[in-house]
Amino acid sequence: MPTSFFLALSAIMFVLGILGVLLRRNALVIFMSLELMFNAANLAFVTFANQYQLLTGQIFVFFIMAVAAAEVAVGLALMVAIFRNKGSVDIDQLNSLKG
């Protein structure tokens, strides 16, 4: 398959992630949209690494996956804590940082 198909898929995934972040009010959906954007970047890195026969793109993907795993751990812990305090993970209700 040509490289352009993978890059087009990566661009579509990234745009869907951006739309999810901008248009949704649920913190969990925003969190999943960020993960979709990470995966789109990973697909682009792997595509270019495959096209140019370099290992650096796959190394970047490894580091992005490590950052995404840390984000999942911290992000889900924050969402659980917010849900326990507020009873909802709606972004509109989280306008204050008071305890």
Secondary structure, 3 states (H helix, E strand, C coil): CCHHHHHHHHHHHHHHHHHHHHHCCEHHHHHHHHHHHHHHHHHHHHHHHHHHCCCHHHHHHHHHHHHHHHHHHHHHHHHHHHHHHHCCCEHHHCCCCCC
